[in-house]
Every structure is written in C-alpha cells, then in structure tokens.
C-alpha cells in the first residue's frame, strides 16, 4: 500500500469548528424563512417590522456566533455565555409560544421552528470556553445542536418528498403547487421546505372556512385534480369537492408542463 493510500484511509477527525460551521449552515438553510413581512405590508408599524427582522435574522445568528468564536474564542467568559444562553431560552420560549398561539393551523410547526432556532443559538453560545467547561454544559450544547440540525434536515428533506409525490401523482401531466391562503405562492424550491410549506391561517374543518397548508393541482379532463399537502402525514391527499370551500383551492396556481423549471 502506497503512502498516498495510507493517507487516504487514515481517519482524520473533523475539527470542532468545522462541525459547528456545518451545523450552523444546515440550520440557516433549513430554518430561515423564504419570505417575511415586507416593509410595505407592515405599513410603517414598528412592531411588525421588528418581528419581520427577528424572524429573518434569528436563524443566521448561530452562523455568526460560530465565525465569531473561531476568530475570538476568548471574547466572553463561561458565565457570560451561560447567562446569554439562559436569556435566549427564556425570551425565545416566550416569543415562540406567542407565535405558536397566533400560528393558526401551523401552530405545531411554528413551535418546532422557534424551538429549533433557539436551541441552535444556545448551542453556539455555549461553545465559548467549552474546552474548560463541565460535562453537563457540553451535553446541553450537544443536545441543542442535535435538535436544531435534525429539525433543519427534516425541513430540507420535505423538498425532495414533495417533488417525488408531485411527480408520482402528476404522471406526466401538467401540474403546479401553490398556497391556499390569500396570495401565498410557491416561487422557488425554498418555499417547499418543511418550515415554509405550511399556512398560519386559522380555520375549521367544516368545509368552506378551512385553509390548506399547500395545494397541488394536476391537469385532468373535466377540471384539475386538487390535492392538499398534509405536514403530519408528509403526503398530498386528494380534495373531493374543492368548490365547496370559500377560497377555492383549484385557483391556487396554473398547471404547466415545465413547472420545476419555473422554480429555478
């Protein structure tokens, strides 16, 4: 065996920085919302604009902290990092619960997304001075990081699941995917992630006042076939009588033959 082969086969451990960086990138990719409340939609309301900025920035904070720790590992003490992590846990939990209460049909997903973002920030904070920290602190950081990364990976994997199911149900026919509530649209593959492809609209399963998380329309004789995306079942379920709904899901989008190309 040559020296090159020995080098290739030799197990080279991944540095803590690379692991944290990879985790932070996955979290940012899986948890960052594809769209937030626009300034025009906020209509000058400071509370709405602040909420929009928090929702947009929060998933990227772990990445910022990982890079900051790489170049300034002694920036904060263990006590300071633990205090900030505690503040994130308290205030993050309160904001997440409030958001979930206003999350309508997507309350569980809002709760999971907020919890995962908070866990990622806590893990990044506890990385400061982790070399000299106790085992309990390291276990908390590892657990938070594992939870956040798992949630982000699930969110990203939903894109592949939606694509496969849409192709299977379409069977080479024209199709499209859209939102049901107001003007929700699917304009890129980012909109198909688990923490993006759902609705926060309220409603009841009583026919005309219920809103779907997402809609798949497939071209068919006599009218388009309508399918509703179920986050809990991770599949599209056919809607038997779409015209009975106040907001007709059959108008969510226009089926086309090159739908996936339009999302690039």
Phi, psi and omega in degrees: 000130182285167179294328178295319180294320179297320179295321181293321183279340182294136181280118180255112183294143178281134181291153178304323180297317180294321178296315180294321179295315179298318179296317181295323178293319178296317179298315180297320181290324185270334188250343179291126182294147179283340178208146178231175179299122181283163179297322179293321180291327179290336174058040175079001180284118185298322181298315180292320179294321178295318178298320179297318180293320179297314180298323182284320187275324188308314182293344181266347180302317178303321179296317178298317181293323179296315179293320178298318179294328181296320184262339179224067184295339181259018186297322180225152181281171177299317182295319180294315179297319179293321179296314179295322178297321177296320178296318178298319181296316183291302184289325177296321179295319180296313181295321180295317179295319178296318179295321180294324179296330179262007186278358178057230181291343181257026185300320181293318179293321176297319179297315180293318180296313179297320179295320180293320178296315178299319179296321179295320179293318179298316180299320180292323179291318182289350178289338179293128181058030182290338181298327182254012182272167181283169182295322181299318180295319179293323179294321178296316180297317180294320179295316178297317180295318180297319179296314182295316181294320179299317179296319180293319179296319176300315181301316180290325182292335179299328179302312180295320180296316179297317181298312181297316181293321179297317179296321180294316181286328182290322179053053177069012175266167176293144180204170175200163179234133181212177176267162183258329186269125177053233183254029178299129181228153174257106185251351178204170179295337178297330180288350181262002177293156184303322182267014174237329185269066176202166181246149174254010179288143178273162179172178181226148180281064182230036176088256194287346184251019181257137179248139181270156178290321179198157185231134173249123177251129180238129182297133179208162178293134179084006180130158183288142170283137184245129179234140178257136178278127179250108179298327181288322179270345181058049180198167174265129176248136183289138177266120187288315185228076185296335182289348181280351182272146180301316173257103186296115181293345179291349180256014185293328181196180181244117180302142179213157185283333183249045187299314183299325178297326182291343181270353181279000000 
